Structure formats: structure tokens, C-alpha cells
Amino acid sequence: MEAKKSKKADLEKKKGLFLEIGLVSILAIVLVAFNLRSTDKKDSGLKATMVNNEIQEEVLNTQEEQKPPEPEPEQQQPEVVTEVKVIDNDAESSNELNTAELFDENRPIEEVHVEVKEEKEEEEEMIYTFVEEDASFVGGEEALYAYLNKNLQYPELARESNITGTVVIKFVVEKDGSITKASILREIGGGCGKEALRVVKNMPKWKPGKQGGRAVRSEFTLPVQFELH
């Protein structure tokens, strides 16, 4: 009789083979899993790149849509027509500048005098309150009071009201000695101021005041006395 082989003995022989097959299977599964992860990373990176590109395209499209408005066309200005006249070279022009005369050394030099009139006019119009030499009545103070006593008439109202006192008259002695701008500075009433003003306005010409040796307009104040005798 032949001896029968045990199934258990056969399986023991194939144990190493099964172990190798198992290791190979595990290694294959690990490789497949690693490839899947790499593919997912590539896909996610590609998707992110695509998303970024789409965002950039949208931004560019938006910027293109928001272009600044085109400037309005400028209004056409009227054309300027320039008329050109042709002058014959042989024709002599009276307005032509003679350069030979301009640079002629023997040509006399013309002097140009510029007169400053504004300052002189201001000085002429100025009225001096104080001057180096006061204006005066011709003949002095005695002649002045003699003139006043002779021409002054006592107003009836002032006489009846027994009004006495001193009226003060201010006036300007012009450069020619005439009296202008006479006015009453002090009044005592009864018509005395009016009478004194009349007499002053009718006075003959005075000697004008002087400043720097020349006649000027000057202001003068004259007291006129009214007394009852």
C-alpha cells in the first residue's frame, strides 16, 4: 500500500509562497495609494491655477470695461486767414530802417528829457501849515490892523445886543498872495463872524509864505477884534 500524503504537509510547503504573494500585494496597494495622492495634488494644483487664471481674466475684463470716457472733441476754432503781400524789392519803403544811419558815429545824439510832473503838481497843491517864512500883509501888522479898522463895520445886531469879543478867521495865502478858502473858526454871534469873513475875503494880496526859498501855499489864522466904544 502506498502511503498517503497529508494535506497539512503540502500547505506547510506553500507557506513561504503565500507570504511572498501577500507582501507583493501589500506593496502594490501602497504604490497605487501613493500614485492616487500625487494625482490628487496635481489635480488640486491645476484647479487652483485654473481658478487664478479665471480671476485674472475677470479682473482684466472688468478693467477693460471700465475704460475712462473718451474726451469730447474740441470745438473747431475759426480759421485765421493771413494775407501775405508781396513787395517789390525795387520799391522804396518810407518805413524802412536805415541801418547805416543807426550806426553812424557822426550822427548827433538826441537827449531825451523826462519831466516828472506828478511830484511838482503835488507840491504845488500842498498847503503848508508851518513854513520857514510866514505869509504877511503888505506893510506889516500895523497896516493890517489899520485896514481892518477902516473896513470893518460893527453889525447892528451885535451892537444892540452889546456883543463883543474876538472872531477867528482861517484862510489860505496862495503863491501869488491872493486869499482863498476863508472860513470862520470862532464865532461870537450877532453877525460878527460874517462881517469879519467879508473883510478878510476883500483884503488885498499878501506876501506869500516861503519854503526853501520859493513861494508856497500856506495857511494863516487871523483874530479880528470887535469892541464897543
SULRASUL-V642031 format. One record per residue. N is the residue number from 1. RES is the residue in one letter. PSI is psi as a letter, one per 30 degrees, with the letter a starting at -180 (* if undefined). OMEGA is omega in degrees with one decimal (999 if undefined). D_LAST is the distance of its C-alpha to the last C-alpha in Angstrom with 2 decimals. Layout:
BEGIN
n->(N,N)
res->(RES,RES)
psi->(PSI,PSI)
omega->(OMEGA,OMEGA)
d_last->(D_LAST,D_LAST)
END
This chain:
BEGIN
n->(1,2,3,4,5,6,7,8,9,10,11,12,13,14,15,16,17,18,19,20,21,22,23,24,25,26,27,28,29,30,31,32,33,34,35,36,37,38,39,40,41,42,43,44,45,46,47,48,49,50,51,52,53,54,55,56,57,58,59,60,61,62,63,64,65,66,67,68,69,70,71,72,73,74,75,76,77,78,79,80,81,82,83,84,85,86,87,88,89,90,91,92,93,94,95,96,97,98,99,100,101,102,103,104,105,106,107,108,109,110,111,112,113,114,115,116,117,118,119,120,121,122,123,124,125,126,127,128,129,130,131,132,133,134,135,136,137,138,139,140,141,142,143,144,145,146,147,148,149,150,151,152,153,154,155,156,157,158,159,160,161,162,163,164,165,166,167,168,169,170,171,172,173,174,175,176,177,178,179,180,181,182,183,184,185,186,187,188,189,190,191,192,193,194,195,196,197,198,199,200,201,202,203,204,205,206,207,208,209,210,211,212,213,214,215,216,217,218,219,220,221,222,223,224,225,226,227,228,229)
res->(M,E,A,K,K,S,K,K,A,D,L,E,K,K,K,G,L,F,L,E,I,G,L,V,S,I,L,A,I,V,L,V,A,F,N,L,R,S,T,D,K,K,D,S,G,L,K,A,T,M,V,N,N,E,I,Q,E,E,V,L,N,T,Q,E,E,Q,K,P,P,E,P,E,P,E,Q,Q,Q,P,E,V,V,T,E,V,K,V,I,D,N,D,A,E,S,S,N,E,L,N,T,A,E,L,F,D,E,N,R,P,I,E,E,V,H,V,E,V,K,E,E,K,E,E,E,E,E,M,I,Y,T,F,V,E,E,D,A,S,F,V,G,G,E,E,A,L,Y,A,Y,L,N,K,N,L,Q,Y,P,E,L,A,R,E,S,N,I,T,G,T,V,V,I,K,F,V,V,E,K,D,G,S,I,T,K,A,S,I,L,R,E,I,G,G,G,C,G,K,E,A,L,R,V,V,K,N,M,P,K,W,K,P,G,K,Q,G,G,R,A,V,R,S,E,F,T,L,P,V,Q,F,E,L,H)
psi->(k,k,k,k,k,k,e,e,e,e,e,e,e,g,e,e,e,e,e,e,e,e,e,e,e,e,e,e,e,e,e,e,e,e,e,e,e,e,e,e,e,e,e,e,e,e,e,e,e,e,e,e,e,e,e,e,e,e,e,e,e,e,e,e,e,h,k,k,k,k,k,k,k,k,k,k,k,k,k,j,k,k,k,k,k,k,k,k,f,f,k,k,k,f,g,k,k,j,f,e,e,e,g,j,f,f,k,k,k,k,k,k,k,j,k,j,f,e,e,e,e,e,e,e,f,k,j,k,e,k,l,e,j,l,l,l,k,k,f,a,e,e,e,e,f,e,e,e,e,e,f,k,k,k,k,e,e,e,e,e,g,h,k,l,a,k,k,k,k,k,l,k,j,l,f,g,f,l,k,l,h,k,l,k,e,k,k,f,l,g,g,e,e,e,e,e,e,e,e,e,f,g,k,l,k,l,k,l,l,k,j,g,g,l,k,l,k,l,k,k,k,k,k,j,k,j,k,k,*)
omega->(179.0,178.8,-179.6,179.1,-179.7,177.6,-179.6,179.2,179.4,-179.3,178.7,179.8,-176.1,-177.5,179.9,179.2,179.5,179.8,179.2,179.7,179.6,179.4,178.9,-179.5,-179.8,-179.9,179.5,179.4,179.5,179.5,179.5,180.0,179.4,178.1,179.5,179.3,178.9,179.6,179.3,180.0,179.1,-179.3,-179.2,177.3,178.7,178.5,179.7,178.6,179.9,-179.8,179.1,178.8,179.2,180.0,179.4,178.1,179.1,179.3,179.6,178.8,179.3,179.0,177.7,179.1,-177.3,176.1,178.4,-179.4,179.8,179.7,179.4,179.2,-180.0,178.1,179.9,178.0,-179.8,-179.8,178.6,-178.5,179.3,-179.4,-179.3,178.2,178.5,-178.9,179.1,-179.2,-177.9,-177.1,-180.0,179.4,-179.3,-178.8,-177.2,-178.4,179.0,-177.6,179.1,178.5,-177.1,-177.8,178.4,-178.9,-177.9,-178.9,-179.0,-179.3,-179.8,179.1,179.9,-179.6,178.1,-179.0,176.9,-175.0,-174.5,-178.6,179.5,179.5,178.8,179.2,180.0,-178.5,-176.6,176.7,-177.8,173.7,177.3,179.8,179.3,178.9,-175.6,172.4,-176.7,175.9,-179.5,-177.4,177.0,-175.6,-179.8,178.3,179.4,-178.2,174.7,177.7,-178.7,-179.8,-178.0,-171.6,-176.8,178.1,-177.3,179.9,-179.4,-179.7,178.9,178.4,-179.4,-179.6,179.1,-179.3,175.7,178.7,-176.1,172.9,179.7,179.9,175.9,179.0,-179.2,173.5,-177.8,-178.6,177.4,177.8,-179.8,-176.9,178.9,173.7,178.7,-179.5,-178.9,175.4,-178.3,-177.5,176.8,176.2,178.3,-179.5,-178.4,-179.9,179.9,179.8,178.1,179.3,179.3,-177.9,-179.9,-179.7,-178.6,-179.1,174.4,-177.5,178.5,167.0,-175.8,174.3,-177.5,177.4,-177.6,177.2,178.9,-177.0,179.5,174.0,-177.6,-179.0,-178.1,177.8,-174.5,173.6,179.0,-174.7,174.7,-179.8,177.5,-179.7,999)
d_last->(204.24,200.98,198.27,195.12,191.76,189.15,185.91,183.97,185.32,184.10,180.62,180.38,181.08,178.32,175.69,174.32,174.03,172.07,169.72,169.00,168.41,165.95,163.98,163.83,162.61,159.84,158.73,158.61,156.51,154.05,153.73,153.16,150.48,148.73,148.75,147.32,144.40,143.68,143.77,141.33,138.92,139.14,138.62,135.60,134.09,134.77,133.20,130.10,129.84,130.21,127.54,125.12,125.83,125.20,121.85,120.79,121.81,119.79,116.70,117.13,117.57,114.46,112.43,113.73,112.80,109.21,108.37,104.66,103.73,103.95,100.59,99.51,100.12,97.05,95.62,96.69,93.89,93.78,95.61,93.54,95.08,94.43,94.99,96.55,96.36,98.86,97.43,99.78,99.96,100.10,96.84,93.78,90.67,87.22,85.94,88.61,87.36,88.65,89.55,90.48,86.95,85.54,87.42,87.21,86.11,85.03,82.69,79.04,76.97,73.99,70.90,68.92,65.22,63.57,59.82,57.93,55.03,54.02,52.56,50.72,49.31,48.17,46.46,44.80,43.53,42.35,38.62,38.02,35.48,36.20,37.49,38.76,36.19,32.80,31.46,28.70,26.42,28.14,26.74,25.51,22.22,20.37,21.54,20.57,16.88,16.87,18.47,16.02,12.90,15.11,16.60,14.22,13.13,10.91,13.74,13.89,15.55,12.99,10.22,12.93,13.98,10.68,11.92,10.47,12.86,15.13,17.55,20.79,22.88,26.53,28.56,31.75,32.17,35.60,38.19,37.32,33.57,32.60,30.20,31.90,31.82,28.01,27.12,24.45,25.19,22.28,20.43,17.61,18.30,16.79,17.91,15.73,19.02,20.64,17.98,18.07,21.85,22.04,20.27,22.52,25.62,25.02,24.67,27.47,30.31,29.92,32.56,34.55,35.40,38.91,41.62,44.91,43.94,43.36,40.39,39.80,37.53,34.88,32.19,28.59,25.64,22.09,18.91,15.88,12.50,9.94,6.50,3.82,0.00)
END
